[in-house]
């Protein structure tokens, strides 16, 4: 297995730059993974492919406005900061853009409106590459609205006027550096409609890191170091999923983040309560322990996400399906169309 095995050509015009005006009007490609059969529909009609007793597991994480801008002290050079995860009350791991960002460098964080109280920070440690440990002079969660901007993926170049369009409608627990984008297609009306059909919903939490967009640069993907991400499955959620599975319902993960969360805590066809970091890296050859299907978007070449999906469907099948999607004009990546794999 080589990283190049997961490469494919994607002209830039296939990369969706903006979300559709109506969330569930995105297109939906349904792939039957055992036969390779493909059907084309729209997301609002996904109920036609679900059945009473199925359970959809969504990731309720909420993206933090963790893109900050700062000035170096002294000197005034501009710095961009992308917050990854909180370490303690005042300290965060972050990716930084700028020169001379060594231990001890003082930073003045810019506010969105002139006249607002300034915020100071200091580089406490140099981590791998452009990652740093940054300590702020006061907790920043309560002032995100004054200092923060929603971080969009690097392949999106169009301004997003409504930041809520990069949040799922059920986003609840702040902590993600990126959205679990498979869930962006759901509306409150669609969820209600599916529940009236007997489809259940369960929520887990996984705070997505920016590593989700990082390509695998090693020739051998097994040498790639995947970053850990914090996740949680409550006892109530575990019971709900296990009961649905025990009654013959299919466990369908909404997004690769839900897949990782569930599979991190699964054994013998059941899931256990879990809270903590996961570094599960799913590659072809992995034997899925719990999920029966997944809803997902179309992923970047050479990414850990296309490898995860390939482990579920087979590499050749998923790459062939992507070629069909290109031929049919599907929109790719975070604001693109969706797949249901069952």
DOVEXSE-471709 format. One record per residue: residue in three letters; x, y, z of N, C-alpha, C in turn. Coordinates in pm, whole numbers. Example, Ala and Ser with C-alpha at 12.3 -4.5 7.8 and 13.67 -1.06 7.14 Angstrom:
> res/n_u/n_v/n_w/ca_u/ca_v/ca_w/c_u/c_v/c_w
> ALA/1319/-569/780/1230/-450/780/1320/-330/780 $
> SER/1285/-225/708/1367/-106/714/1290/3/787 $
end
This chain:
> res/n_u/n_v/n_w/ca_u/ca_v/ca_w/c_u/c_v/c_w
> UNK/84/-120/0/0/0/0/88/124/0 $
> UNK/63/214/-96/138/338/-106/40/456/-99 $
> UNK/91/569/-55/7/689/-49/-44/725/-188 $
> UNK/38/704/-290/-2/735/-428/-122/652/-473 $
> UNK/-150/541/-404/-267/460/-438/-397/534/-414 $
> UNK/-392/641/-335/-513/716/-299/-516/854/-367 $
> UNK/-441/866/-474/-437/992/-549/-541/987/-662 $
> UNK/-593/1102/-696/-679/1114/-813/-675/1259/-859 $
> UNK/-708/1279/-985/-702/1414/-1042/-835/1485/-1019 $
> UNK/-828/1609/-969/-949/1688/-948/-924/1832/-993 $
> UNK/-977/1869/-1110/-966/2009/-1152/-1030/2101/-1049 $
> UNK/-975/2222/-1035/-1018/2312/-927/-1164/2353/-940 $
> UNK/-1220/2345/-1059/-1359/2388/-1074/-1458/2294/-1005 $
> UNK/-1411/2176/-962/-1498/2084/-890/-1506/2118/-741 $
> UNK/-1417/2203/-692/-1412/2234/-548/-1514/2341/-515 $
> UNK/-1615/2305/-437/-1721/2399/-400/-1663/2512/-314 $
> UNK/-1690/2635/-354/-1639/2751/-281/-1742/2810/-186 $
> UNK/-1868/2781/-209/-1974/2834/-123/-2077/2724/-98 $
> UNK/-2146/2730/16/-2253/2632/42/-2376/2667/-40 $
> UNK/-2459/2566/-67/-2587/2592/-133/-2676/2675/-42 $
> UNK/-2766/2751/-103/-2855/2836/-24/-2942/2754/69 $
> UNK/-2992/2639/20/-3073/2550/103/-2990/2424/128 $
> UNK/-2965/2396/255/-2870/2291/292/-2899/2156/230 $
> UNK/-3025/2110/240/-3055/1973/197/-3089/1962/49 $
> UNK/-3060/2068/-28/-3074/2060/-174/-2944/2016/-241 $
> UNK/-2843/1987/-161/-2720/1932/-219/-2750/1796/-281 $
> UNK/-2666/1757/-373/-2685/1627/-438/-2635/1515/-345 $
> UNK/-2689/1397/-367/-2651/1280/-286/-2624/1163/-378 $
> UNK/-2504/1109/-369/-2469/986/-440/-2480/871/-341 $
> UNK/-2562/773/-373/-2580/656/-287/-2499/541/-344 $
> UNK/-2408/489/-264/-2323/379/-305/-2353/256/-221 $
> UNK/-2392/149/-289/-2410/20/-222/-2275/-51/-226 $
> UNK/-2211/-60/-110/-2071/-99/-109/-2048/-246/-143 $
> UNK/-2147/-331/-126/-2127/-472/-158/-2133/-498/-309 $
> UNK/-2218/-424/-378/-2238/-448/-521/-2174/-342/-610 $
> UNK/-2149/-225/-555/-2098/-115/-636/-2206/-37/-707 $
> UNK/-2332/-74/-686/-2441/-1/-750/-2445/143/-700 $
> UNK/-2475/235/-791/-2479/378/-760/-2614/435/-799 $
> UNK/-2668/518/-712/-2790/593/-742/-2765/740/-716 $
> UNK/-2831/825/-795/-2816/969/-780/-2948/1030/-735 $
> UNK/-2941/1116/-633/-3061/1180/-582/-3022/1312/-518 $
> UNK/-3109/1368/-435/-3078/1489/-360/-3087/1455/-211 $
> UNK/-3017/1532/-130/-3003/1497/11/-3137/1493/84 $
> UNK/-3228/1581/47/-3357/1586/117/-3436/1457/101 $
> UNK/-3399/1373/5/-3468/1245/-17/-3391/1127/41 $
> UNK/-3298/1152/132/-3216/1044/188/-3302/941/262 $
> UNK/-3419/982/310/-3507/890/381/-3549/771/298 $
> UNK/-3545/783/166/-3581/671/79/-3483/555/92 $
> UNK/-3366/581/147/-3262/479/157/-3236/437/301 $
> UNK/-3317/490/392/-3308/453/533/-3433/375/572 $
> UNK/-3429/310/685/-3544/231/727/-3569/251/876 $
> UNK/-3689/219/917/-3725/230/1057/-3629/149/1143 $
> UNK/-3580/210/1249/-3485/143/1338/-3341/179/1314 $
> UNK/-3310/236/1195/-3174/284/1171/-3143/398/1267 $
> UNK/-3015/416/1297/-2974/524/1386/-2861/602/1320 $
> UNK/-2881/732/1305/-2778/820/1249/-2703/883/1366 $
> UNK/-2572/872/1364/-2488/924/1473/-2416/1048/1424 $
> UNK/-2450/1163/1481/-2396/1291/1438/-2293/1341/1538 $
> UNK/-2205/1427/1491/-2104/1491/1575/-2150/1632/1608 $
> UNK/-2179/1658/1735/-2238/1785/1775/-2134/1895/1802 $
> UNK/-2008/1871/1770/-1906/1972/1794/-1936/2102/1721 $
> UNK/-1890/2211/1777/-1909/2343/1718/-1773/2406/1689 $
> UNK/-1759/2465/1572/-1633/2528/1533/-1614/2657/1613 $
> UNK/-1496/2671/1670/-1465/2795/1740/-1411/2897/1640 $
> UNK/-1436/3026/1662/-1378/3129/1575/-1231/3147/1611 $
> UNK/-1152/3046/1578/-1016/3036/1628/-909/3089/1535 $
> UNK/-949/3168/1437/-849/3235/1352/-828/3375/1407 $
> UNK/-709/3400/1460/-678/3527/1524/-567/3597/1447 $
> UNK/-564/3729/1458/-457/3809/1400/-389/3887/1511 $
> UNK/-259/3902/1501/-182/3966/1608/-67/4046/1549 $
> UNK/-6/4127/1635/116/4202/1602/226/4160/1699 $
> UNK/347/4144/1647/459/4108/1733/503/4228/1814 $
> UNK/540/4201/1939/593/4303/2029/734/4262/2073 $
> UNK/836/4347/2044/826/4470/1965/831/4440/1816 $
> UNK/820/4540/1736/837/4526/1592/711/4548/1512 $
> UNK/598/4491/1557/473/4515/1490/443/4427/1371 $
> UNK/530/4330/1341/503/4240/1230/375/4161/1252 $
> UNK/299/4135/1143/169/4071/1156/184/3920/1167 $
> UNK/99/3861/1250/100/3718/1276/-42/3665/1262 $
> UNK/-57/3547/1201/-185/3478/1198/-178/3355/1287 $
> UNK/-282/3335/1365/-287/3225/1461/-411/3140/1434 $
> UNK/-393/3010/1426/-506/2917/1414/-505/2828/1538 $
> UNK/-600/2848/1624/-608/2771/1747/-647/2626/1716 $
> UNK/-576/2532/1777/-605/2390/1758/-680/2330/1876 $
> UNK/-623/2344/1995/-687/2284/2113/-639/2355/2239 $
> UNK/-729/2363/2336/-694/2425/2462/-620/2326/2551 $
> UNK/-512/2371/2612/-431/2288/2700/-475/2308/2845 $
> UNK/-491/2433/2884/-543/2465/3016/-619/2596/3006 $
> UNK/-647/2657/3119/-734/2775/3123/-684/2888/3033 $
> UNK/-553/2904/3021/-498/3017/2946/-414/2976/2825 $
> UNK/-383/2849/2811/-286/2804/2712/-350/2722/2602 $
> UNK/-308/2748/2478/-361/2679/2361/-246/2630/2273 $
> UNK/-265/2515/2209/-182/2475/2096/-237/2545/1973 $
> UNK/-147/2592/1886/-191/2668/1770/-91/2653/1656 $
> UNK/-138/2679/1536/-51/2694/1419/-33/2843/1396 $
> UNK/91/2885/1372/118/3027/1355/178/3053/1217 $
> UNK/150/3171/1165/209/3217/1041/281/3348/1067 $
> UNK/410/3350/1042/490/3469/1067/632/3429/1100 $
> UNK/723/3526/1101/864/3499/1126/900/3536/1270 $
> UNK/1007/3472/1318/1061/3507/1448/972/3472/1566 $
> UNK/889/3369/1551/796/3333/1658/860/3228/1748 $
> UNK/956/3276/1827/1032/3190/1917/978/3201/2059 $
> UNK/1029/3117/2145/987/3119/2286/1011/3258/2344 $
> UNK/910/3309/2413/920/3439/2476/867/3554/2393 $
> UNK/838/3532/2266/788/3640/2181/651/3686/2230 $
> UNK/636/3814/2252/510/3873/2296/424/3906/2175 $
> UNK/293/3890/2191/199/3917/2083/85/4004/2134 $
> UNK/42/4097/2050/-75/4179/2079/-187/4134/1985 $
> UNK/-291/4074/2040/-400/4018/1961/-493/4130/1914 $
> UNK/-520/4133/1784/-608/4235/1729/-753/4207/1765 $
> UNK/-829/4311/1790/-973/4299/1815/-1048/4335/1687 $
> UNK/-1171/4286/1677/-1251/4309/1556/-1300/4453/1546 $
> UNK/-1320/4519/1660/-1370/4656/1662/-1270/4747/1732 $
> UNK/-1242/4865/1675/-1151/4959/1740/-1203/4997/1878 $
> UNK/-1111/5014/1972/-1149/5058/2105/-1174/4947/2204 $
> UNK/-1184/4822/2156/-1204/4711/2248/-1075/4680/2322 $
> UNK/-1089/4631/2443/-972/4601/2526/-879/4502/2456 $
> UNK/-751/4534/2455/-655/4448/2386/-628/4321/2468 $
> UNK/-571/4223/2399/-538/4094/2459/-393/4065/2427 $
> UNK/-316/4025/2527/-175/3995/2506/-151/3845/2520 $
> UNK/-46/3798/2454/-11/3657/2458/140/3643/2447 $
> UNK/190/3523/2477/332/3496/2467/351/3354/2415 $
> UNK/455/3335/2333/491/3202/2284/562/3128/2398 $
> UNK/504/3019/2443/561/2945/2556/648/2828/2513 $
> UNK/619/2771/2395/696/2656/2348/686/2647/2197 $
> UNK/793/2597/2135/795/2569/1993/771/2419/1977 $
> UNK/664/2383/1906/630/2243/1885/675/2202/1746 $
> UNK/610/2106/1684/650/2060/1552/614/2162/1445 $
> UNK/707/2187/1353/679/2273/1240/636/2413/1283 $
> UNK/516/2454/1235/465/2587/1267/374/2587/1389 $
> UNK/372/2478/1463/287/2472/1582/359/2533/1703 $
> UNK/281/2604/1783/334/2669/1901/238/2651/2018 $
> UNK/292/2665/2138/211/2672/2259/202/2820/2297 $
> UNK/80/2873/2302/60/3015/2327/-20/3034/2455 $
> UNK/30/3123/2541/-38/3153/2666/-94/3295/2659 $
> UNK/-226/3307/2681/-293/3436/2678/-301/3493/2819 $
> UNK/-318/3624/2826/-319/3686/2960/-454/3677/3029 $
> UNK/-554/3625/2959/-683/3596/3024/-757/3494/2937 $
> UNK/-856/3424/2994/-931/3325/2914/-994/3392/2792 $
> UNK/-987/3324/2680/-1032/3388/2555/-1169/3341/2507 $
> UNK/-1222/3231/2563/-1350/3180/2512/-1461/3284/2520 $
> UNK/-1460/3365/2626/-1569/3462/2645/-1556/3582/2553 $
> UNK/-1442/3598/2486/-1424/3715/2398/-1397/3674/2253 $
> UNK/-1432/3549/2218/-1415/3506/2079/-1484/3602/1982 $
> UNK/-1602/3654/2021/-1677/3742/1931/-1601/3872/1904 $
> UNK/-1507/3908/1992/-1430/4031/1976/-1300/4010/1899 $
> UNK/-1246/3889/1902/-1112/3868/1845/-1107/3763/1735 $
> UNK/-1209/3675/1729/-1197/3556/1647/-1268/3561/1514 $
> UNK/-1218/3481/1420/-1279/3462/1287/-1290/3312/1264 $
> UNK/-1397/3269/1195/-1414/3127/1166/-1309/3083/1065 $
> UNK/-1230/2979/1096/-1127/2932/1003/-1185/2841/897 $
> UNK/-1179/2882/773/-1227/2798/663/-1112/2713/610 $
> UNK/-1144/2600/546/-1038/2516/488/-954/2594/388 $
> UNK/-828/2555/370/-736/2631/284/-774/2633/137 $
> UNK/-860/2540/93/-898/2538/-48/-1022/2623/-75 $
> UNK/-1078/2687/26/-1192/2777/6/-1140/2921/5 $
> UNK/-1163/2988/-107/-1107/3122/-127/-1216/3229/-134 $
> UNK/-1342/3188/-128/-1452/3283/-133/-1496/3319/8 $
> UNK/-1518/3446/31/-1559/3491/164/-1695/3432/201 $
> UNK/-1707/3390/327/-1833/3335/377/-1901/3443/461 $
> UNK/-2011/3498/410/-2076/3610/477/-2149/3567/604 $
> UNK/-2199/3445/606/-2271/3395/723/-2191/3280/786 $
> UNK/-2116/3306/893/-2033/3200/954/-2113/3078/999 $
> UNK/-2245/3094/1024/-2326/2980/1067/-2339/2874/957 $
> UNK/-2311/2910/833/-2317/2811/725/-2200/2713/732 $
> UNK/-2099/2744/816/-1991/2650/840/-2010/2582/976 $
> UNK/-2135/2578/1023/-2173/2504/1143/-2290/2414/1106 $
> UNK/-2294/2294/1165/-2415/2212/1151/-2526/2276/1233 $
> UNK/-2651/2243/1201/-2762/2304/1275/-2771/2249/1416 $
> UNK/-2704/2136/1443/-2707/2078/1577/-2575/2100/1651 $
> UNK/-2487/2188/1599/-2360/2216/1665/-2386/2270/1805 $
> UNK/-2315/2218/1902/-2346/2250/2041/-2222/2277/2125 $
> UNK/-2125/2185/2123/-2011/2192/2214/-1891/2252/2142 $
> UNK/-1850/2373/2182/-1740/2441/2113/-1608/2368/2135 $
> UNK/-1526/2364/2028/-1395/2301/2043/-1327/2264/1914 $
> UNK/-1397/2272/1798/-1339/2227/1672/-1267/2339/1598 $
> UNK/-1160/2299/1529/-1091/2390/1438/-1150/2380/1297 $
> UNK/-1236/2282/1274/-1301/2264/1143/-1435/2197/1165 $
> UNK/-1525/2215/1070/-1660/2159/1083/-1663/2012/1041 $
> UNK/-1751/1933/1105/-1779/1798/1055/-1875/1810/938 $
> UNK/-1820/1826/818/-1896/1881/706/-2004/1791/650 $
> UNK/-1999/1660/676/-2107/1575/628/-2240/1615/690 $
> UNK/-2236/1674/808/-2358/1716/875/-2415/1847/827 $
> UNK/-2340/1920/743/-2389/2050/695/-2513/2038/609 $
> UNK/-2543/1919/559/-2656/1900/468/-2790/1888/540 $
> UNK/-2788/1868/671/-2913/1846/744/-2982/1977/778 $
> UNK/-3115/1974/770/-3199/2083/819/-3285/2029/932 $
> UNK/-3343/2121/1011/-3431/2078/1119/-3552/2004/1064 $
> UNK/-3601/2051/949/-3718/1988/887/-3686/1845/842 $
> UNK/-3568/1826/784/-3530/1692/738/-3513/1597/856 $
> UNK/-3450/1644/963/-3434/1560/1082/-3571/1519/1137 $
> UNK/-3663/1612/1144/-3798/1581/1193/-3865/1479/1102 $
> UNK/-3851/1497/972/-3912/1405/876/-3856/1264/894 $
> UNK/-3725/1252/911/-3664/1120/927/-3708/1054/1058 $
> UNK/-3720/1134/1162/-3763/1079/1290/-3907/1028/1284 $
> UNK/-3991/1094/1206/-4129/1044/1191/-4132/912/1115 $
> UNK/-4026/884/1039/-4015/756/967/-3959/646/1056 $
> UNK/-3921/682/1180/-3866/583/1271/-3715/577/1273 $
> UNK/-3649/674/1207/-3503/682/1210/-3462/757/1337 $
> UNK/-3369/702/1411/-3323/766/1534/-3199/852/1508 $
> UNK/-3175/947/1599/-3054/1028/1596/-2985/1017/1731 $
> UNK/-2853/1005/1727/-2772/1005/1848/-2655/1099/1826 $
> UNK/-2608/1163/1934/-2500/1261/1923/-2376/1215/1998 $
> UNK/-2262/1230/1931/-2132/1215/1994/-2057/1346/1974 $
> UNK/-1940/1356/2034/-1859/1476/2016/-1717/1436/1980 $
> UNK/-1665/1495/1873/-1523/1487/1842/-1481/1626/1794 $
> UNK/-1383/1684/1860/-1335/1816/1822/-1231/1799/1710 $
> UNK/-1266/1848/1593/-1187/1827/1472/-1065/1917/1473 $
> UNK/-949/1860/1441/-827/1938/1428/-798/1972/1282 $
> UNK/-712/2069/1260/-679/2108/1123/-602/2000/1050 $
> UNK/-552/1901/1121/-483/1789/1057/-574/1716/960 $
> UNK/-705/1737/975/-800/1670/885/-778/1711/740 $
> UNK/-719/1830/717/-695/1876/580/-555/1844/531 $
> UNK/-469/1791/618/-330/1770/583/-315/1648/492 $
> UNK/-245/1663/380/-218/1546/296/-117/1455/364 $
> UNK/-118/1331/325/-19/1235/373/102/1246/281 $
> UNK/214/1292/333/334/1316/252/429/1198/248 $
> UNK/414/1107/344/500/988/345/460/894/231 $
> UNK/556/826/171/526/730/65/444/613/119 $
> UNK/475/572/242/401/465/308/303/530/406 $
> UNK/171/520/382/76/588/470/83/541/615 $
> UNK/131/419/637/140/370/775/246/445/856 $
> UNK/332/520/788/433/601/857/380/739/892 $
> UNK/260/773/845/203/905/872/159/914/1017 $
> UNK/193/1025/1080/152/1049/1218/22/1128/1218 $
> UNK/-86/1064/1262/-214/1133/1269/-228/1195/1408 $
> UNK/-272/1320/1412/-283/1389/1540/-401/1334/1620 $
> UNK/-390/1343/1751/-500/1299/1836/-610/1404/1840 $
> UNK/-731/1358/1856/-846/1447/1869/-930/1400/1987 $
> UNK/-986/1494/2063/-1064/1460/2181/-1206/1424/2139 $
> UNK/-1259/1317/2197/-1395/1277/2163/-1467/1224/2287 $
> UNK/-1600/1214/2275/-1682/1168/2388/-1806/1096/2339 $
> UNK/-1835/983/2402/-1961/911/2387/-2017/894/2526 $
> UNK/-2133/948/2553/-2191/938/2687/-2250/798/2708 $
> UNK/-2268/756/2833/-2333/626/2859/-2472/618/2797 $
> UNK/-2547/729/2800/-2682/729/2742/-2677/706/2592 $
> UNK/-2581/771/2525/-2568/754/2381/-2524/612/2347 $
> UNK/-2430/559/2423/-2385/421/2398/-2501/324/2412 $
> UNK/-2584/341/2514/-2699/254/2532/-2796/266/2416 $
> UNK/-2821/389/2371/-2913/411/2260/-2865/341/2133 $
> UNK/-2736/354/2105/-2680/292/1984/-2684/140/1995 $
> UNK/-2646/87/2110/-2643/-58/2126/-2783/-119/2119 $
> UNK/-2882/-48/2173/-3019/-97/2164/-3068/-99/2019 $
> UNK/-3038/8/1946/-3079/13/1805/-3011/-99/1726 $
> UNK/-2883/-120/1750/-2808/-225/1680/-2863/-362/1717 $
> UNK/-2895/-381/1846/-2947/-510/1891/-3082/-545/1832 $
> UNK/-3158/-442/1792/-3290/-465/1733/-3285/-472/1580 $
> UNK/-3164/-474/1524/-3150/-489/1379/-3137/-360/1302 $
> UNK/-3131/-247/1373/-3111/-120/1306/-2968/-103/1260 $
> UNK/-2950/-28/1154/-2815/-1/1105/-2759/123/1174 $
> UNK/-2632/115/1213/-2562/230/1271/-2493/304/1156 $
> UNK/-2542/424/1128/-2490/502/1015/-2423/627/1071 $
> UNK/-2293/637/1053/-2216/750/1105/-2228/867/1009 $
> UNK/-2260/983/1062/-2266/1105/981/-2129/1171/988 $
> UNK/-2048/1142/888/-1915/1200/880/-1805/1110/933 $
> UNK/-1685/1134/882/-1570/1054/924/-1535/1079/1071 $
> UNK/-1571/1195/1124/-1543/1220/1266/-1629/1130/1354 $
> UNK/-1754/1111/1317/-1838/1017/1391/-1788/874/1376 $
> UNK/-1737/842/1256/-1680/709/1235/-1565/685/1333 $
> UNK/-1472/778/1341/-1355/762/1428/-1398/752/1575 $
> UNK/-1494/833/1614/-1540/831/1752/-1599/695/1787 $
> UNK/-1690/647/1703/-1756/519/1730/-1657/402/1727 $
> UNK/-1573/400/1626/-1481/287/1613/-1373/289/1721 $
> UNK/-1346/406/1777/-1247/414/1886/-1298/347/2013 $
> UNK/-1429/333/2024/-1488/279/2147/-1569/153/2122 $
> UNK/-1548/90/2008/-1631/-26/1969/-1556/-157/1985 $
> UNK/-1632/-261/2015/-1580/-397/2021/-1697/-494/2017 $
> UNK/-1682/-599/1940/-1783/-705/1934/-1922/-653/1898 $
> UNK/-1927/-557/1806/-2055/-507/1759/-2126/-413/1854 $
> UNK/-2056/-369/1960/-2116/-275/2054/-2020/-159/2077 $
> UNK/-2075/-51/2131/-1993/65/2162/-2002/92/2312 $
> UNK/-1891/134/2371/-1886/163/2513/-1875/314/2534 $
> UNK/-1918/364/2649/-1895/505/2680/-1745/535/2674 $
> UNK/-1714/656/2629/-1572/690/2612/-1556/840/2620 $
> UNK/-1447/884/2682/-1411/1025/2681/-1260/1035/2688 $
> UNK/-1201/1102/2589/-1057/1116/2588/-1004/1129/2447 $
> UNK/-872/1125/2430/-812/1142/2298/-819/1014/2215 $
> UNK/-834/1030/2086/-823/917/1994/-721/950/1887 $
> UNK/-639/851/1856/-544/864/1745/-567/752/1644 $
> UNK/-689/701/1642/-723/592/1550/-703/636/1405 $
> UNK/-622/562/1332/-593/588/1191/-645/470/1113 $
> UNK/-753/491/1039/-819/382/968/-769/376/825 $
> UNK/-705/265/792/-651/239/659/-712/110/604 $
> UNK/-709/91/471/-755/-37/417/-686/-154/487 $
> UNK/-766/-253/520/-723/-364/602/-784/-358/740 $
> UNK/-830/-240/779/-898/-225/907/-1033/-295/903 $
> UNK/-1067/-366/1008/-1195/-434/1018/-1290/-350/1103 $
> UNK/-1393/-295/1039/-1487/-211/1112/-1562/-295/1216 $
> UNK/-1578/-238/1335/-1633/-311/1447/-1780/-283/1472 $
> UNK/-1829/-167/1421/-1964/-126/1461/-2049/-73/1346 $
> UNK/-1995/21/1269/-2082/95/1177/-2124/9/1058 $
> UNK/-2245/39/1010/-2302/-31/895/-2310/60/772 $
> UNK/-2289/188/790/-2297/282/679/-2242/416/722 $
> UNK/-2221/502/626/-2174/636/660/-2224/737/557 $
> UNK/-2245/858/606/-2272/973/521/-2145/1056/521 $
> UNK/-2095/1092/404/-1968/1162/396/-1964/1247/271 $
> UNK/-1875/1344/269/-1854/1426/150/-1745/1362/64 $
> UNK/-1704/1430/-41/-1598/1382/-129/-1466/1443/-83 $
> UNK/-1367/1360/-58/-1247/1400/15/-1126/1427/-74 $
> UNK/-1027/1494/-14/-905/1530/-83/-824/1407/-121 $
> UNK/-753/1414/-235/-660/1305/-269/-554/1290/-161 $
> UNK/-506/1169/-141/-393/1140/-53/-420/1179/93 $
> UNK/-546/1193/130/-580/1235/266/-614/1114/353 $
> UNK/-605/1133/485/-644/1026/577/-792/994/563 $
> UNK/-871/1091/517/-1016/1071/507/-1052/980/389 $
> UNK/-987/997/276/-1017/908/163/-965/767/194 $
> UNK/-862/758/277/-814/626/319/-916/559/410 $
> UNK/-975/636/501/-1078/583/590/-1197/530/511 $
> UNK/-1243/608/415/-1358/565/333/-1320/443/249 $
> UNK/-1197/441/198/-1151/327/119/-1149/199/202 $
> UNK/-1121/212/331/-1122/95/418/-1262/38/433 $
> UNK/-1363/121/411/-1502/78/425/-1557/20/296 $
> UNK/-1514/73/182/-1572/34/54/-1477/-46/-34 $
> UNK/-1348/-37/-8/-1248/-85/-101/-1193/32/-182 $
> UNK/-1060/36/-195/-996/150/-262/-1041/165/-407 $
> UNK/-1041/56/-481/-1077/64/-623/-1220/113/-640 $
> UNK/-1309/65/-551/-1450/104/-564/-1469/252/-536 $
> UNK/-1402/304/-433/-1423/445/-400/-1362/534/-507 $
> UNK/-1247/498/-560/-1187/580/-665/-1272/576/-792 $
> UNK/-1329/460/-824/-1418/451/-940/-1544/535/-918 $
> UNK/-1594/536/-796/-1712/616/-763/-1682/765/-776 $
> UNK/-1564/806/-734/-1525/946/-748/-1520/987/-896 $
> UNK/-1476/897/-981/-1474/928/-1124/-1616/945/-1177 $
> UNK/-1710/863/-1129/-1851/880/-1166/-1901/1016/-1118 $
> UNK/-1866/1052/-995/-1909/1180/-940/-1856/1296/-1021 $
> UNK/-1732/1288/-1066/-1675/1394/-1151/-1751/1402/-1283 $
> UNK/-1777/1286/-1341/-1848/1282/-1469/-1988/1342/-1456 $
> UNK/-2051/1324/-1340/-2187/1373/-1318/-2189/1515/-1263 $
> UNK/-2071/1575/-1243/-2065/1714/-1201/-2093/1740/-1054 $
> UNK/-2062/1643/-969/-2080/1666/-825/-1980/1770/-775 $
> UNK/-2016/1838/-667/-1930/1937/-603/-1852/1869/-491 $
> UNK/-1722/1898/-480/-1633/1827/-390/-1596/1911/-267 $
> UNK/-1552/1840/-164/-1494/1892/-40/-1600/1953/54 $
> UNK/-1559/2042/142/-1639/2080/258/-1778/2133/225 $
> UNK/-1788/2221/125/-1918/2278/87/-1980/2203/-30 $
> UNK/-1928/2084/-59/-1976/2009/-175/-2092/1918/-143 $
> UNK/-2115/1824/-233/-2225/1729/-223/-2187/1612/-132 $
> UNK/-2281/1519/-116/-2264/1412/-16/-2275/1275/-78 $
> UNK/-2224/1177/-4/-2240/1036/-36/-2307/966/82 $
> UNK/-2393/870/51/-2442/775/150/-2388/640/109 $
> UNK/-2310/578/196/-2252/447/168/-2318/346/260 $
> UNK/-2388/250/200/-2460/149/279/-2435/11/222 $
end
